[in-house]
Amino acid sequence: MSREVVEILNRGGEFPDVKDLVAGVRGVKVFENGDLDAGIWSVGTAMGLINDIPTCGELVSRIVEEAEELITGRLADMVAPDAEENVA
């Protein structure tokens, strides 16, 4: 869809010539139906950081593993061992 819009504009087209192609209503269909060709859709810069699409379980496991590595590695000196637990 975006390529078609660019082609129209490069041939001298103006907004009225592409307004139906870039309408938000079409973009909503992309997100609702998953049809990437249904309209124009936006992404943030974080999209360039995506290397794979893990399952939810895999993602949570990775997050926990990375947090444990961070805590035991770089933050180990900042965590004081419990001498006594306060029980109230």
N, C-alpha and C positions, 0 to 999 in steps of 0.2 A: 504494500500500500504506500509506504513512504517513498519507494522508488518511483512509483507512478506520479505521486505528487511532485517530486523533484523534476521529473521529465516535463510535466505540464508547465511548471514554473519556468524551467529553462527554455521552453519554447515561447515564452512571453506571456504565459498565463498569469492571471492575478487571483487574489483570494476567492472571489466569487466562483472561479473555475474549479477550485479544489475544496471549497468549504464543506461539501457533502462527504468528501473523502476523509477529512480530518475532524469531523464532528465528534464530540464527546460520546454521543450515543453509540457510535461504531466502536469506539475504544472500550466502552463498557462490555461489549460483546466479547472482546478479547479475554477479559478477566472472568467473565461469567461462563463462557463456553470453552475457553482454552484454544480458540481458533486464532492463531497469531496473524493470519491474513485477513481477519475481519475488519481491522481498522488500525489506526495509529495508537501505539501504546508507549508508555514511558518507563524508563528504568533509571535508577541512580548510578552513581559511579561505583558503588559496591558490586555491581554486576560483573565488573572486570576481575573481581577477586574470587569468583565462584569457579571452583575446579571440578566439583562433582555435586550430585544431589543424593545425599545419604538418607536412609530411613530415619524416622524420629529417634528410634533406639540408638542407632549408630551415632547420630548427632549428639545426643545427650551423653553417651559414653565418651565421645571425643572431648566434649566440654569438661566433663569431670576429670578425665585424664590430664588435660592441659592445665586445669586448675591445680591438681595435685602436684604436677611437675613444677608449676610456678611457686607454689607454697613451699615445697620441700627443697627446691633449688634456690631460686633467687631470693625468696623471702624467709628462708630458714633462720637466718640470723636475727630476724625481726620478731620471731615468735618465741616467747619465753615459755620454758617448760613449767607446768603447774607444780609448784612446791606442795601446796595443799589446796584442796578444793574447799571453797566456802560453801557450807551447807546452811541454809537459813530456814 
